[in-house]
Amino acid sequence: MDRSQKADSVAQLNAAFNEVGVAVVTRNLGMSVAQSTDLRNRIRAAGATYKVAKNSLAKIAIDGTDYVGLGDFLTGPTAIATSVDPVAAAKAVVDFAKTTDKIEIVGGSMGSQVLNADGVKALASMPSLDELRAKLIGLVQAPATKIAQLSTAPAAKLARVFGAYADKAA
């Protein structure tokens, strides 16, 4: 990698760190190509990215961002999963880590808040933004459907009473 490629790599990483909501640092412990491809597909499906970067370049890229605290985690064969959704990257990596012992979650960061491996796992157990939005819409819609049910219930009861009287009179 020549100097200009390194500068481009640092610029891309820096731009990514300025846009994301969470970054998770993992350590590769000898994953096969198939496992690595599976991990990348899962992360991509979750709306996140997974990048293997030179630790020295990643440390330069996080300088001046909220993710400066990740510098301590960048030792050995590491990779960084990032996503705008604060839960997506953590959830994808933790779910994959449950299936194999070839990847280790080192730590992560939500902006300036540095997380250890247990913190990343706790973050992964939270609902994603899409799940929270669905719950919120459900809560907003629930009162409207209950009001509609209550407003039609008296008319339905009256119709049954009149029907019963009509059957009784006949």
Sequence and secondary structure as in RCSB ss.txt:
>XXXX:A:sequence
MDRSQKADSVAQLNAAFNEVGVAVVTRNLGMSVAQSTDLRNRIRAAGATYKVAKNSLAKIAIDGTDYVGLGDFLT
GPTAIATSVDPVAAAKAVVDFAKTTDKIEIVGGSMGSQVLNADGVKALASMPSLDELRAKLIGLVQAPATKIAQL
STAPAAKLARVFGAYADKAA
>XXXX:A:secstr
  HHHHHHHHHHHHHHHHH SEEEEEEESS  HHHHHHHHHHHHHTT EEE   HHHHHHHHTTSGGGGGGGG  
SSEEEEEESSTTHHHHHHHHHHTT SSEEEEEEEETTEEEEHHHHHHHHTS  HHHHHHHHHHHHHHHHHHHHHH
HHHHHHHHHHHHHHHHHHH 
